[in-house]
Amino acid sequence: MVNTINMSEEMKKELAFSEEEKQEIRAAHLMPITFDEDCPETTPEQAIKFRRVNPPRKPEALRA
């Protein structure tokens, strides 16, 4: 994420999506997910073995 508080309006506009990019994102959102041999769907057995690379941190109050 970017802190935009100290950015100029020009820099903010440069970071923003264009209308064309926004339309592409909307169109991609409506497309179905397609699995293939390079990226197969996760099986229930694989899902059970799945482990997050970056597990969520506990709140400060619970760490003690």
C-alpha positions in Angstrom: 0.0 0.0 0.0 1.1 3.5 -0.7 0.9 6.5 1.7 -0.6 9.2 -0.4 -0.7 12.0 2.2 2.6 13.5 1.1 2.1 13.0 -2.6 1.3 15.7 -5.2 -1.9 15.4 -7.2 0.2 14.6 -10.2 1.7 11.6 -8.5 -1.7 10.4 -7.3 -3.1 10.5 -10.8 -0.1 8.6 -12.1 -0.7 5.8 -9.6 -4.5 5.6 -10.3 -6.0 3.2 -12.7 -7.1 4.6 -16.1 -10.7 4.1 -17.2 -9.5 1.5 -19.7 -7.8 -0.5 -16.9 -10.9 -0.2 -14.7 -13.0 -1.7 -17.5 -10.5 -4.5 -18.0 -10.6 -5.3 -14.3 -14.4 -5.4 -14.3 -14.4 -7.7 -17.3 -11.8 -10.0 -15.7 -13.9 -10.1 -12.5 -16.9 -11.5 -14.5 -14.8 -14.3 -16.3 -14.9 -17.8 -14.8 -11.8 -19.4 -13.3 -10.4 -21.9 -15.7 -8.0 -24.6 -14.4 -5.6 -26.4 -16.7 -2.7 -28.9 -16.5 -0.3 -26.1 -15.5 -2.6 -24.9 -12.7 -5.0 -27.6 -11.6 -7.7 -27.1 -9.0 -6.6 -27.8 -5.4 -7.8 -31.2 -4.2 -9.3 -31.6 -0.7 -6.1 -33.6 0.3 -3.9 -30.7 -0.9 -6.1 -28.2 0.9 -5.7 -30.1 4.2 -1.8 -30.0 3.8 -1.9 -26.3 2.8 0.0 -24.0 5.2 0.2 -20.3 5.0 3.6 -18.8 4.2 2.8 -15.7 6.3 0.5 -16.8 9.1 -1.6 -14.0 10.6 -0.1 -12.3 13.6 -1.8 -12.4 17.0 -2.9 -9.0 18.4 -0.4 -7.5 20.8 -2.7 -8.2 23.7 -2.6 -12.0 23.1 1.1 -12.3 22.6 2.1 -12.1 26.3 
